[in-house]
Amino acid sequence: MAEDNEQAPKIFIDDDWKEQARREKEEADREVRQAEEAGETGPLPGPHIAEIIQMVTMQATIGLGGFRDQNGQAIPPNLEYAKHYIDLLELLQNKTRNNLDDQEQRMLTGTLQELRLAFVEIYQAMSRQAAPPPPAKE
């Protein structure tokens, strides 16, 4: 029985992209707080497709369980929620086809690939956890 556990594949989910998104959000929040405290109310930057991609990505990441609530508790994955936002990014990609510059297209394509990969990894991990254990051999 112990040998079975040693031979079982290990689940490795790359958390780097989650950590990067969290750091970027914290940095943006910090900059907003500093500007508010300093009484700065400068004009907002012009709209950019990257902002839309980042907002939708943040929602998908929350659905993948990449954040904690205000009490520090991990937000459990909600794959239906995550899939909805991944599908929104795909819709954006389809609707903007041939209208994005190379950098914007790479950002959107790369983000979609990373989110899809994370979705599959989390889905597989959750499926293995939910599956009943195999019958014991006698």
C-alpha positions as CSV (number, residue, x, y, z in Angstrom):
1,M,0.0,0.0,0.0
2,A,2.8,2.4,0.8
3,E,4.4,1.6,-2.5
4,D,1.2,2.7,-4.3
5,N,1.4,6.2,-2.7
6,E,5.1,6.5,-3.7
7,Q,4.3,5.7,-7.3
8,A,1.2,7.9,-7.5
9,P,1.9,10.9,-9.7
10,K,2.6,14.1,-7.8
11,I,0.4,17.1,-8.6
12,F,2.4,20.2,-9.5
13,I,0.5,23.4,-10.2
14,D,2.6,26.3,-11.2
15,D,1.6,29.1,-8.8
16,D,4.0,31.7,-10.3
17,W,1.3,33.3,-12.4
18,K,-1.1,33.4,-9.4
19,E,1.6,35.0,-7.3
20,Q,2.4,37.5,-10.0
21,A,-1.2,38.5,-10.5
22,R,-1.6,38.9,-6.7
23,R,1.5,41.1,-6.5
24,E,0.3,43.2,-9.4
25,K,-3.0,43.7,-7.8
26,E,-1.5,44.6,-4.4
27,E,0.9,47.1,-6.1
28,A,-2.0,48.7,-8.0
29,D,-4.1,48.9,-4.8
30,R,-1.1,50.5,-2.9
31,E,-0.6,53.1,-5.6
32,V,-4.3,54.0,-5.5
33,R,-4.2,54.3,-1.7
34,Q,-1.1,56.5,-1.9
35,A,-2.7,58.7,-4.5
36,E,-5.9,59.0,-2.5
37,E,-4.0,59.8,0.7
38,A,-1.9,62.5,-1.1
39,G,-5.1,64.0,-2.5
40,E,-3.9,63.4,-6.0
41,T,-6.8,63.1,-8.4
42,G,-5.0,63.1,-11.8
43,P,-6.7,62.1,-14.9
44,L,-7.2,58.4,-15.5
45,P,-4.9,56.8,-18.1
46,G,-6.4,56.1,-21.5
47,P,-8.2,52.9,-22.0
48,H,-6.2,49.9,-23.2
49,I,-7.0,46.4,-24.2
50,A,-4.5,45.1,-21.6
51,E,-6.7,46.5,-18.8
52,I,-9.7,44.5,-20.1
53,I,-7.5,41.4,-20.3
54,Q,-6.2,41.9,-16.8
55,M,-9.7,42.5,-15.3
56,V,-11.1,39.3,-16.9
57,T,-8.0,37.3,-16.0
58,M,-8.4,38.4,-12.4
59,Q,-11.9,37.0,-12.3
60,A,-10.9,33.8,-13.9
61,T,-8.0,33.5,-11.3
62,I,-10.5,33.9,-8.5
63,G,-12.6,31.1,-10.0
64,L,-9.5,28.9,-10.1
65,G,-9.0,29.5,-6.3
66,G,-6.0,31.8,-6.6
67,F,-6.9,34.2,-3.8
68,R,-7.9,34.5,-0.2
69,D,-10.9,36.2,1.3
70,Q,-10.8,39.1,3.8
71,N,-10.3,36.6,6.7
72,G,-7.3,35.0,5.0
73,Q,-9.2,31.8,4.1
74,A,-8.4,30.4,0.7
75,I,-11.2,30.9,-1.8
76,P,-12.1,27.4,-3.1
77,P,-12.0,26.8,-6.8
78,N,-15.3,27.4,-8.7
79,L,-14.6,25.9,-12.1
80,E,-17.9,27.0,-13.6
81,Y,-17.0,30.6,-12.7
82,A,-13.5,30.3,-14.0
83,K,-14.7,28.7,-17.3
84,H,-17.1,31.6,-17.8
85,Y,-14.3,34.1,-17.6
86,I,-11.9,32.0,-19.7
87,D,-14.7,31.8,-22.3
88,L,-15.0,35.6,-22.2
89,L,-11.3,36.0,-23.0
90,E,-11.7,33.6,-25.9
91,L,-14.7,35.7,-27.1
92,L,-12.5,38.8,-26.8
93,Q,-9.8,37.1,-28.8
94,N,-12.3,36.0,-31.5
95,K,-13.9,39.5,-31.8
96,T,-10.6,41.3,-31.9
97,R,-8.9,39.0,-34.4
98,N,-6.6,40.9,-36.8
99,N,-7.2,44.1,-34.8
100,L,-4.6,43.8,-32.1
101,D,-0.9,44.6,-32.4
102,D,1.6,41.8,-31.9
103,Q,2.2,42.6,-28.2
104,E,-1.5,42.7,-27.4
105,Q,-2.1,39.4,-29.3
106,R,0.7,37.7,-27.5
107,M,-0.6,38.9,-24.2
108,L,-4.1,37.6,-24.9
109,T,-2.9,34.3,-26.4
110,G,-0.5,33.6,-23.6
111,T,-3.0,34.5,-20.9
112,L,-5.6,32.2,-22.4
113,Q,-3.0,29.3,-22.6
114,E,-2.0,29.7,-19.0
115,L,-5.6,29.9,-17.7
116,R,-6.6,26.9,-19.7
117,L,-3.7,24.9,-18.5
118,A,-4.4,25.9,-14.9
119,F,-8.1,25.0,-15.3
120,V,-7.2,21.5,-16.6
121,E,-4.7,20.9,-13.8
122,I,-7.1,22.0,-11.1
123,Y,-10.0,20.0,-12.7
124,Q,-7.8,16.9,-12.7
125,A,-6.7,17.4,-9.2
126,M,-10.2,17.9,-8.0
127,S,-11.4,14.8,-9.9
128,R,-8.7,12.7,-8.3
129,Q,-9.7,13.9,-4.9
130,A,-13.4,13.2,-5.5
131,A,-12.8,9.8,-7.0
132,P,-13.5,6.9,-4.6
133,P,-10.4,4.9,-3.7
134,P,-9.8,1.7,-5.6
135,P,-10.9,-1.5,-3.9
136,A,-8.3,-3.0,-1.6
137,K,-6.5,-6.1,-3.0
138,E,-6.6,-9.2,-0.9
